[in-house]
Amino acid sequence: MNKPPPPTAATIAYKEAGLQLQLAMGIAYTGNPDADFASLLLAYNKGTAALARIALEHGKDPEIQRIARQVLETSVRQEEQLNAWGSVHP
């Protein structure tokens, strides 16, 4: 039987980013739907930003590179918005 090839650096990075995303999504719920949404979306956006960075570092396809840049820009912008909201709504 043929053994599968060893994982690439990208695969290892994606697996680690996925694990970190799962851990980050385990927020302490407050009962406030707005605050919980903000906390979850912050965790999610950090995870999607990490995935986009991996795609930009390791990927080759121009369309995926374009999508990854868009995802990263959106994630960063939303993180800034949510952090600004959180500073006014502790």
For each residue, the residues with C-beta under 8 A, 3 or more apart:
1:
2:
3:
4:
5:
6:
7: 11 12 15
8: 11 12 58
9: 12 13 58
10: 13 14 54 57 58 59
11: 7 8 14 15
12: 7 8 9 15 16
13: 9 10 16 17 54 57 58
14: 10 11 17 18 51 54
15: 7 11 12 18 19
16: 12 13 19 20
17: 13 14 20 21 47 50 51 54
18: 14 15 21 22 47
19: 15 16 22 23
20: 16 17 23 24 47 50
21: 17 18 24 25 43 44 46 47 50
22: 18 19 25 26
23: 19 20 26
24: 20 21 27 43 46 47
25: 21 22 40 43 44 47
26: 22 23
27: 24 36 39 40 43
28:
29: 36
30: 35 36 39
31: 36
32: 35 36
33: 36 37
34: 37 38 89
35: 30 32 38 39 86 89
36: 27 29 30 31 32 33 39 40
37: 33 34 40 41
38: 34 35 41 42 82 85 86 89
39: 27 30 35 36 42 43
40: 25 27 36 37 43 44
41: 37 38 44 45 78 82
42: 38 39 45 46 79 82 83
43: 21 24 25 27 39 40 46 47
44: 21 25 40 41 47 48
45: 41 42 48 49 74 75 76 78 79 82
46: 21 24 42 43 49 50 75 79
47: 17 18 20 21 24 25 43 44 50 51
48: 44 45 51 52 71 75
49: 45 46 52 53 71 72 75 76 79
50: 17 20 21 46 47 53 54
51: 14 17 47 48 54 55 68 71
52: 48 49 55 56 68 69 71 72 75
53: 49 50 56 57 68 72
54: 10 13 14 17 50 51 57 58
55: 51 52 58 59 64 65 67 68
56: 52 53 59 65 68 69 72
57: 10 13 53 54
58: 8 9 10 13 54 55
59: 10 55 56 64 65 68
60: 64 65
61: 64 65
62: 65 66
63: 66 67
64: 55 59 60 61 67 68
65: 55 56 59 60 61 62 68 69
66: 62 63 69 70
67: 55 63 64 70 71
68: 51 52 53 55 56 59 64 65 71 72
69: 52 56 65 66 72 73
70: 66 67 73 74
71: 48 49 51 52 67 68 74 75
72: 49 52 53 56 68 69 75 76
73: 69 70 76 77
74: 45 70 71 77 78
75: 45 46 48 49 52 71 72 78 79
76: 45 49 72 73 79 80
77: 73 74 80 81
78: 41 45 74 75 81 82
79: 42 45 46 49 75 76 82 83
80: 76 77 83 84
81: 77 78 84 85
82: 38 41 42 45 78 79 85 86
83: 42 79 80 86 87
84: 80 81 87 88
85: 38 81 82 88 89
86: 35 38 82 83 89 90
87: 83 84 90
88: 84 85
89: 34 35 38 85 86
90: 86 87
